[in-house]
Amino acid sequence: MASTPKVVCDYGNHTGEGPIWHPDEAALFWVDIPAGALYRYDPETGEHSEVYRTSLLGGFTVQADGNLLLFEDRGTVEVLDRETLTTETVVAETDPDYRFNDVVAAPGGAVFCGTMHPEHHDGTLYRLDTDGSLHAVEEDVQLTNGLAFSPDRSTLYYTESTAHRISRYDYDESTGEISGRETLVETDPDDGIPDGLTVDETGDLWSARWDGGCLVRYDPDGFEVERVSFPARKVSAVTFGGPDYETAFVTTALGPADGPKRSKEQEGDGAGALFRVDLGVGGRPEFRSRVGLE
């Protein structure tokens, strides 16, 4: 049984997204996408701060060496040195009219990453391999969001928000290839939009519901198990963290993807804040990317 979500800190994020626990720092990182801001929270001390800012941040991964791999505007990917906060470009403007939106590191160190057009939200799902080469694996997708792997690494779950669906693919760890796509969950358009996604230690999926004000838990067959409500309409992403990965951290938003921030009166008292919540189940460490490290 889930506990009541608690606000960790409130930066009034336009689009809080992409939370990831960094085990080397025992801290949580997340982004505000259109602000291009990267934040850090230390649950041991309670300290939190903005640590980096660029033009736009669609997502990031933790590299095997502890640095961060940033997915930005115009299809650009950079490595951020977490000590010096300097960047090195890995991929330069692959998709000039598009931006990245949500990413996940794969078991072998590659990264699955989606792009979206800022107006009509179509895009492409790519795989960025460890040598820095970018490969389109699914085209004409409808707003890439939550990506996650099953505990046995055989399945990649993939959310297309404006299509209102979560799909699953067979994942071949030896080649990095995905295949056999099938729809796992179709959501009601009147019930919010499926957004960020994570998988817990039991194999259940936790899907953030944008404009739905909740997390929705599904079993591996796509059946809804429970819902956890938040005091924010736009619940955007979720991850597990803490020393034993027993705490869920949840981002929320104050604004639509293509418009200005709204007020808390419109979006809820917790809109734009970072939350923590005990979901009654633990998670697993995220895989680390190895782009440019091999």
N, C-alpha and C positions, 0 to 999 in steps of 0.2 A: 504494500500500500504506500503510495507516494505521500511525502510530507508537503506542507504548504511552501510554495516557492518564496524565496527571500531575495530582496535586492542586494547585490554585492556592491555595485556602484552605478551611478547614473550620469553618463556623459551626454544624454539626449541624442543618441545616435540616430542619424537619418535612416541608415540601413545597417544596423549592427549585424555582423555575419561572421562565418568561418571560425568559430572558436576551436582552438587546439591546445591541448595540454602539452607543455614542453618539459619532459622529465628531467633534462639536464639542469634546468633552472627551477624546477618545482613551482612552475608558474603557468598561468593561462594567458594565451595571446588571442586577440580577436581584432576584427577590422570594422571600420565604418566605410563602406564601399565608396560612395560618391565623394566623401571628404578625403579619401586617400589616407586615412589615419590608422595606425597600428597601435594597439593598446596592450598593456601587460598588467596582470593582477597576481599578487602573491598572497595566497590564502593564509599562510603562516603568520605574516605580519599585518595583513589587511591593507597593505600599500598597493596603490594602483596609479598608473600614469600613461600618458601618451608617449610612445617611445620613438615614433618615426612618422613622417608624413610625405606623401607624394601626390600626384594628380588624381589617382584613382587606384583602389586595391580591390580586385575581384575575388581574391582568395590567396592562400599561401600554404606551404607545407614546411615541415621541419626536415632539414637535410640530415644525413647520417653524421656529419661533422658538427651539428648543432646550429648551423646558420639557417636562415630562413629563405625559402624560394618564393618570390613574390610574383603574382600573376596580375597584370596591370591593364591599362588602356591600350587600344590599338594592337592587341595581340603580342604585347611585350612581356618578357619574363626576365627577372633580375634576381641575383643572389644578394641578400642583405647580410653583411658581416655583423653579427650581433654584438661584437665588441666595439668596433669602430663606427658602426652604422653607415658604412659606405657600401655602394652597390656595384655590381659587375653584371653587364648585360649578357644573357644567355641566348635569348631569342629577341630579335629586333623587328617590331611592327610587322608581324606575319599577316595580320588581319586588320588593315588600317581603319575600316569602317565599323569594327566590332570591338568589344571589350570582353575580357574574361569574366566569368561568373561561376564560382564554385569549382573546387578541385579536390582530388584525393590522391594520395600516394599509394601506389600498388606494392605488393609484397616484394617484388624484385627491385624497387627503387625508381621505376618509371612513374609518371603522373597522368591520370585521366583528368582532363580539363575542358570545360565548355566555354564557348563564346556566345555572346548575344548582341543583337543590334539594339542600340539605345532606344529606338522608337518602336519597331515592330517585333522585337524580341526573338526572332528566329536566330539560328546559329548552327554551330558545328560542335560535335564532341570529338576531341583530339586525344591522342596518347603522346605525351612528351617522353621520349626514351632517355636513358641515362647519358647517351652521347650527344644530347641536345637536339636530336632530330624530332620533328613534329609530324604526326601521322593522323589524318582524318579517319576516324573509325565509324562515325555516324553523322550523316548530313541532314540538313533540313529539320533539325530538332527544335522543339518548342520550349525554349528557356530552360537551359540546364540548371539544375539545383541538386539537392542532396545525393551524394555518391558515397557508397560504403560497401565493404566486403563482408561476406559471411565468415563466421569463425574458422571454418575449415578451408577458407581461401578459394573455394570452388565457384563462388557466385559473386558477381558485381551487381549491386542494386543501383538504380539510376532514376532520378526524379526529373520529369519534364513538367514544369509548373503550369504553363498555360494550356497544356494538354490534359491537366488534371489526372496524371497517372504516374505510378511507380512501376518500372520494369525490372526484370532480372535477366542477366546474361550468364551463360557459362563462361568461366574464366579459366584459362590455361596458364598456370604460373610459369611453366617452362618456356613459353613463347611470348607471354603477355597479351595474347589474342583473346578477344571476346566473341561469342557466337550464341546462336539459339535464343535470340531475344523473345521474351514473352511478357505480357502485361500481368503484373502481380496485383496491383491495386488501382481501381478507378475511383476517383473522388467526385462527390456531388459539387458542381460549381457554386451552389448556394451555401456550401459548408466550408468556405475558405479555400485557400490554395496550398497544395503540398509544397514545402520549401526544403530546408535543410534536413539531413537524415544521419542517424548513426545506428549502429547495431550493438546490442548489449552482449554480455558474456553468455547468455542462454541462446543467442541467435535471433532474438526478437528485434524488430525494427522500431525506432522512435522517429516519427516524422513531425517536424514543426509545421504548424498550420498558420500561414499568413492570412490575415483577415478572419481567422478562425479562433484566435485567442487560446490556443492549447497545443499540447503535444499529444499525438495519437500513437498508441502502441499497437503494432501488428505482429502476429506470429509469422513464421517463415512461409506459410501458405497464403498470407495476405488477409487473414481474418482479424478484425479489430478486437483487441483485448481490453483496453482501457483508454481513458483520456485524463489528462492533467491540465487543469485550467490555470491561466495566468491573467493578471490585471493589465493586459496589453492586447490589442487586437492583432497586431502583426508580430507573431512569434516566428522567428526567422531561422534559427539553427540551434543544434544541441550537440554536445560532446560530453564524454566522461573524463574526469580528471581527479586529482588528488593522489596521495601516495599509493593508495590501493585501487584507484579508479572507481571509487564508490560514490562520488559526487557528480551529479549532472550539472553542467553549466549551460545556460540558455541565453541567447541573444534575442533582442527585440528591436523594433523600428518605430520611428516617428513619421516617416514619410514614404510615399510610394516610390517605385523605382524610377519614375520619370517625372517627378514633380517636387515641389518644395515641402519642407517639414510641415506637419500638422501639429495641432495643440494636443496636450494630454487630455483635455476635455473631450476631444474628438477620438483619440486613440487609446485612452486608458491611462491610469495613474502610473503604470510601470512601463509605458511605451518609451523605447530608446534606452532602457536600462539593461544591465547584465544581471542575470539571476543565478542562484544556485538552488538545487533541490535534490532531496533524497528520493529516488524513484523506487527504492526497495529492491534494486538489482544493480550489480556493478557492470562496468564496461571493460574495454581492453585498450592497450596502447595503440595509437595510430601507427601505421607503417611510416617509415622515413624515406624520403626521396634521396636519390643518389645522382642527380643530374649534374654532369660535369665532374664527378668524383671518381670516375672509372676510366 
